Structure formats: structure tokens, C-alpha cells
Amino acid sequence: MSTAPISWIVTTADAAWQQHEPVTTSPITGMPDVFVGVDDPRQSIEGFGASFNELGWTALELLDDEVREGVLRSFFEPDAGLDLTLCRMPLGANDFSRDWYSYDEVDGDLALEHFSIDNDRETLIPFIRAAKRYQPDLRLWASPWSPPTWMKTNGHYAGAQPRLDQSVENGLREDQVGHEGTDMFRLDDEHLAAYAAYFGRFIDAYAAEGIEIGMVMPQNEFNSAQVFPSCTWTPEGLARFIGHLAPEMGRRDVDVFLGTLERPNPDLVQFVVNDPVAGPALSGVGAQWAGKGALAVIHHDNPALRIYQTEQECGDGLNDWRYARYAWTIMKQFFSNGASAYMYWNMALLEGGVSRWGWAQNSLVVVDPETRTVRYTHEYHLLRHVSGAVAVGARVLPTVSYTGFENQLAFVNPDGSIVLVAHNDLGHEQAVSYLLGDRFFEAVLPADSFSTFVLNAD
């Protein structure tokens, strides 16, 4: 049995990333509170990431070069912070773009003669290149929020009108409003083929910039008609589109996932998985928001289907400790139900986090536009507790408690080290004992804290 010290990092609302006095293994003194299934490894971890959004880059551009590079290092450089290795990007405009755009807004251009990624040269491309300086092997995947407007039945990028409490405009008429359970895309073969080719042109254009994209999903939140770029699809419509998309992506060695699912309804996925053409083309499924409620069934019924958590729920721009605690519950639910990758959403935003369409959201760092300074949020430190210690290729380890200690996640890294992340959500410190194979240790978790323990391999 190894007696090497077990490193211990603690974060509370008042003190982030504190090196705690290490603990050591000891003889078992009684019934352990938590058993870690070291002999029962589950899904493999493909990586942790966040999303490259335009407003993230425009916020970071306000910082002095040295400060901005420090932020980028903390996101991407191995052993410097989050060590993000698998990130998302929009295919065209999303809700945190500067404004609406697509790569081809010329009406009826089925041949895509006017396709261009010039908009991205100002924001997304320099953002991604800056990240790759610190993480050269960074992997990317992409999804659209809306097709070009002329490919849609309503001829508009949005699907909903602003609410009375939103001081924004999107120009959507009442007769253009979209509805869940309908296809807002023109489902004729000409438009489906052109849209698949549009994805292909996107992959090729980014490859020409030296940026490889390894996976796509056909639509962000395909059930939601939003005030920002959005497009509803039915499972039948998605299956038809994937039949066109898969050959385009196959020629480029790009995976196709179904997503992103944001409803707790596994049937929305199963219909497409069961389709004789679309189903075999799928490598995985992406879920976010209420989609987490469908994971248990999806994973049980389709154990070979890879699962990505595609978007940490976005918060309200307050970036408070309350929401970091909630974010932990989401992370725990996804990894406990088969997820192999976990994505935060906005990397950086201005103070308040308000989008072009009036929605305030959280971010990993917040930039003050007046002082041009940056602060790291609670959710940055929470993510670091997991992503900073869990390597690509790690396996999830199940944990069980017979006395109500259920608030932890465990992983075994490829080098054999074990990472245990625990949350004490009580208002007082709590003694907890852990058994990992033949290794036993006890720790007194500080009140309302997150702890990461790393046990080196025997």
C-alpha cells in the first residue's frame, strides 16, 4: 500500500485554489464513508473545453497583451490552469456573436458561390490561433445556431420575438415566429444538399487557415425558437439532413454527433439513432441544459454512443458562488451518466455578461472595460478542480456510500494516479473517509468547499 502524501487543493467562496496540508493513507479504522470503484472503470474522458465566441475575443482584446496572454495560458497551457483540450465553436453566428451573420447570405445561392469566412478572420480565427499557441493539439468541434436565412422557411435568423423586458430588436415579424416540433429548415433535397455542402465548405475554409475541426453537430438546441440565431428541427428533419451531411463529413474524416439536445426526452435521440441512414452515421450525441434529464436512458439504450456535455448552463451574469455550486451538480450528473467530455460556455465576457440579444451570462473570466482588468470567477476555479487534474484518457470511477456521502467524482488517469473531487455543501466542516482499493484516508473537508485529492499510482 502506498504511503505517499496525497495532495489536496481547496476552494471556498472566499479563498480559491488553496494548497491544503497533504493527507496520507492509513489503516482502516472503521466503515469508510465512501467506496471508490478502482476496479470498475467506466467511460474514458476525451477532454474538457469551452466555447470560442466572438464576444469572448472582443472582451480579451481590451486587455494589455501580457494580461491577455496570461489568461490564455491559464485556459490552455498544460499544468497552468484549466488545460482545455477539446473546445466548441459556432458555425456562423451564435447568441454571443457581435451580431447576426452567416457564411453565405446571398438569396438562393445553392452553389455557394458567395461563401466566405471573412467575418471570422476578425474574431474566431485569431482567438483559436491564440489558444493553439498554448495547446497545439487542441481539438475542435462546431455547430450552427442558424442556417443562412434563405435556407429557412421564415427567411430570418431568429425564431422568437423579444419579450417585453428585452430592450433589443431582431426584426422578426409575428408570421415568422418558429415553433418547437416543427422544421424551420426547407426540407427539399436541393436545400438539404446545399446546407451539407455549406458545412463542407466551412471545414475546408478553416483547414486552409491551419485549423482542423474534427466533429460537427447539425444544430444547437434544435427544439428552441429563440430571439437570437436559432432553428427548430424535428427528429425526422434531422435524420433527413444527416443523410446528406454524413457523406460530406465522411469525405473529410469529420465525425457527426446528434445535437445539441436540450430537452429531457430520449425519444428525440432514439428516433434518429434508429433511422437506417442517419443512425449508423452518428458517432455520438451532445446534450445540454434539460437534455441532462435524458442521459440515463440514452446511455443505457446506446452504450456505444459517445456523450458530450456541450454547454455548461450559462447563469445570469452574476458569476456568484451559488451558481458555481449549481454547476458542480451538473458536472456530477453528466459524468455519472456516461459523458466523456465536458464544455464550459463563455470563456470571457465584459462585466455583466450581456449579449447582443440582451441575455446576461456567466464566464470563466470577467473583463472590466473601464479599468481593462480581469478577474477569475468561481466557476473557473471549480472547473480547474476537475479539468486541471483529470487527463485526456482518464476513466471515470464509480463511488458509492451507504451513509449519505454522495457528493464526489473520481477518475483514474492514464498514469494510474487517482483524482477525487469532493464538495462539502454543508455550512460546517465535515470529516469524510475514503477507501480506494487497499488505500484508505480521512480528511476534514472545510465548510462549503470544493476539494481535489490526487493519489499517485502505487
N, C-alpha and C positions, 0 to 999 in steps of 0.2 A: 504494500500500500504506500502510495506517495505521501510524503510529509512536507512537500514543498509548500511555501506560503501561497495562499490564494489571494490574488489581487482583488481589490474591492474599491469601486468608484461609486460615489453617492451624489445624487442631485435632489435638492429640495427647492421650494419656491423662492427661498432667499439665498441659496448658495448652490451654484451649478458646478458639476464636474469636480467634486472634491475627492482627493485621494484619501481613502479611509485606511486605518491601520489594517494590514492584511490579517486574514484568519488562517488557521491551519486545520487539517483533518485531525480527528481524534477517535478513540474507541467509542463505539455506540453506547450511549448512556441510557437509552430508553427508546420508545416508539418514535421514529422520525416523523416530523410533521409533513414532509414532502418526499416522495419517492420519484427519482428521475430515471426513466427507462433507457438506460445507456445501451442495453442490448436489443432495443426495439426502435432503431432509427426510422424516421418517416421520410417525407419528401425532401428533395435536395433544393438548396437555396440558389437561385440564379442571380440574385443581386438585389440591391437597394437603389432607389433613384428618386428623382423629382422631375418636374417638367420645365422645359425651356419655353418660356413665354416672353412675348415682346415687352410687356411692362416690367418684367424682371430685369431685362437688359437695360432699358431706359433708366431704371432706378439705379443700377450699378454704375452706369456711365456718369452719374453725378459725383461719384467718389473719386478722390485722388487715386492715381494709378497704383500706388503702393498699398493703399487700403483695399481697393478692389481686388488686387491680386491676392491679398491675404484672405479675403472672403472666398475667392475661387479655390485657393489651396485648401481651406477648411471644408469645402464641399467635396473636392475631387482627389486631392493628393493622398495616396495611401499613407496610413498611420498619422495623418494630420488632423483628422476630424471625422467626417461622415463616411469618407471613402465610397462615394457614389459611383456605381459601375454600370448601371442599366437605367437609362432615362427615356422619358417620353417627350415628344414634340408634336405640335399641331401640324396638320396638313392643310395649309391655308389658315384663315383667321380663326381664333377661338375667343372665349369670353374675356381673356386678358391680353388681347391684341390691342394695338393703338386704335384700330377701327376695323370695319369690315374690309376684307379683300379676298379674292381667290386668285388662282394662278391663270385663270382664263375667264374674263368677264365679257367676252365678245359673243353676243347672242347667236346661237346656232352653230358655233364653231366646232362641229363634231370631229373635224380633222385635227383640232387643237393647234392650228397654225399660229395662234397668238399666245400659246402657253409661255409663261415666264415666271421665274422665282426671284425677279429683281427686288421685290419688296423685302425678301428675307435677307438680302445682302446688307441691309442696314441694321438688322437686329439679330435674328436667329442664327445666321451663319457665323457672325463674329462671336456670339455667345457660345455656340458649340465649339468653335475653334479654341476659344479661351479655356474652356473646360478640358479639352483634349490635350492641352499643354501639360496638364497635371495628371490626366488619366488617359494616356494614349490609346488604350484598348477599350475605351468607353463604348458600350453598346447602346443603340438607339432603336426606338420603335415609334410609330406615328399613327395618328387617327385624325380624320376631319371632323369639324363641328358642323360644317355645311358644305354641300357641293356648290359649284358655281350656280348662281341664281337661275340661269336659263335652263338648267337641268331639273329644276324643281317645279312642281305643279302650281305653286303660288308665286313663282317668279321673284322671290325675296329671300334674303339670307336668314331672316328670323322666322319664328313660328308663333310668337305671342306678342301682344301689345304691352307696353309698360303699364305697371299698376299706377294707381293714383298717387302713391307715395314715392314713386320714382321720378326724379327730375331729369329724365333722359328721353330722347326721341329715337325711334328706329324707322319711322315712316311706314310701318305696316298698317294696311287697311283692315277693316273688320272682315271683309271677304277673303283675306289672305291668311287668316289665323289657322294654324295647324292643330291637329288633334291626335292624342295618343291612340294607338291601334289603327292608324292609317299610314299609307305610304305617301310621303310628300315628294318623293322622287318619281320622275317619269319612267315607268317600268316597261318601256318598249325596248327592244333589243338594241336599237341604234344608240339610245342614251346610256343604257347599261354598258355597252361595249366602249363607248366614248369615256365613260367615267372610269372604267377599269384601265383604259389607256392613260387617262389622267394620272392615276396612281403610278403607272409605269413611268410616265414622263417625270413625275416627282422624284422617284427613286433614282432615275438616270441623271437628272439635273444635280441632285445632291452628290451622287457619286462623282460627277465631274468636278465638284468642289472638294473632293477628297473626304467626303462624309458618307460613310456606309450606313444604311438603315436596314436592319435585319428582320423587322416584323411590322405588319400593319394590322389595324382593326378597321372594319368598314365604316363605323360611325360612333362618335361619342354620344352616350346617353340616347339610344335610339327610340326610347319611349317618350322623350320630353320635348315638347314645343316650348322654346324659351324666347325671351326678349332679345337675347344675343344670338349669334350664329348657331343654328340648330336644324335638325331634320328628323322627323319621325319616320320609322320604318316598322313594318310588321315582320314577324319571323319569315313569312312566305316571301316578302320582298327581299329580305336579306339573303335568303337562300338563293334566290334568282341572281342577285348581284354577285354573290360569292362564286357562283358558277362561271361568271365572266372574269372576276378578279383573280381567282386562283391560278389560271394559266398564265396571266400576265406576271404574277409574282413568282410563279414556279420557274419561269424563264430567267428570273433574276436571283433565284435562290433566296427568296424572301418568304418568311413564314406568314400565314394568315391566322389570326385569332378571331374569335367571335367576341364582339364587344363594342362599346362598353355597356354591360348590364347594370342597371341601377333600379331594378325592381326585384322584390323578394319572390320571384316566380321562376322556378327552374324549368317550367314548360317552355318559356321563351327561348331557352338554350336548347332544350332537348329536341324541339321541332327541327331546328337547323342541323343538329348533330345527326338526326335520323334521316335527313334528306340524302338520297343516294348520290347526289353530285356534290353538294356543299359539305356534307358531313365528313367524308374522307379527306377533304382539303384542309380541315381545321387542325391546327397544332395545339390550340389552347383556347381559353376563354378569359376575358378580362371583366372584373366586377368592381363596382364602387358604390358608395352610398348604401341605399337599401338593398342593393344586389347582394350584400353580405348575408342577407337572410336566406338566400337560395343556395349558398355554398355547400352546406352539409349534404343536400340531396344531389347536387351536381357532382360533387366529389365521389359520393357513394356510387352513383349510377355510371360515372365515366372516370374510373380511376386512372386511366392513361392520359386524360386531358389535363394539360398544364393549366394552372390557375394563377393569374396575376391580379394583385390588388392594384388598381390603375390610378387611383386618386384618393389621397388622404382627404377626408371630409374637410371643407375649406374654412370653417369658422366664420367669424364675424368682424375681423379686423382688429379685435382687442388683443389677441395674442396672449391671453391670460393663462394662469396656471390651471384654472378649471378646465379649459379646453385641452391642455396637454394631458390631463388625467383622462379625459374622454378619448383622446387619440390613442392612448395606451389600450383601452378596451377594444378599439377597432383592430389594432395590430394583433392583439391576442386572439380575437375571433378569426381573423384571416389565417394566421399560422396554425391555429388549431383545426382548421377545416381545409387544409391541403394547399394553401397558397405557397408558391415558390419564389415570388418576387413581390416587393412592396414599394410603392411610389408615393412620395410626398407630392404636394401640388406646387404652389408657388415657391420658388427659391427666394426671391427678393421682391419687395414692394415698397412703395413710399409709405410713410406714416399714414395710418388709416386704411390702407389697402383697398381703395375704391377703384373699380374697373371703369372702362368707358361706358358700360351699361349700368352703372350705379350700384354694383354689388360689392360690399366690403368683405375682404377675405384675409386670412392669416398667411404668414410666410415664415420661412426659416430665418431670414434676417429682415430687418426693417431699416429703411434709409430715411433720414431726416433731410428733406430737401433744403431747409434753411441753413442748417449747420454743415450739411454734407458729411454727416457721420453715420455710423451703422451700429446697430445693436443686434445681438443674437437672441432669439426668442426661446421660450421654454420648450417649444416643440423641436427646435434644433437640438437642444441637449437631450431630449427624450429620444429622438431618432438616433443620435450618436450612441446612446446607451446600447442600442442593438446593432446598428449598421457598422459602428466603429470597431466592434469586436467579432462580428459574425462574418466569416469569409465566404466568397463565392465557392460553392461546392459543399458547404456545410449541410448537415442534416438536422431536421427538427427532431427533438427528443420529447416523447410524451412525459407528462408529470401527473402524478395522482396524489391526493391527500385524503385521508379518512377522517380528518379533523377540521376541514374547512379552510385549509391554506391553498387556495386555488389561483393565486394572483402572481403567476410567474410564467416565463417562457424559457425553454432550454434548447441548446443546439450543440452539436459536436462538429468542430472544424475539421477540414481535411488533415491537419497535422495531429489530430487526436485531442486537442485541447477542448474543454467543455466550457460553454458560456451559459451562465444562468442570470437572467434578468428578472428582478422581483420588484413588485410595487407594494409598499405598505400604505394602504389608503386610510389608515386609522389616524386619529388625532394624537396618538401617543406611540412611543416606541414599542416594537413587538419582537420578541425572541422567536426565531424560527430555526428548525433543524432540518438538514437535507441529507439524504442518502443517495449516492451516485455509484452504483455498483458496490464496491467494497470501501468506498470513501464516504466518510461521514463528517459533517461540520455543522457548527451552530453559529448564528450571527444575530445580533440585536439590531433590527432594521430601524433607522430613525423614523420619527413620526412623519407621515405624509411625504414619502420619499420614493425615489427610484434607485435601485442598486444593480450594478453589474459585477458579477463574480466571474473570474476566469481561472479555471483549474487547468494547469498544464498537463500534457499527456504523461502517463506513468513512465 
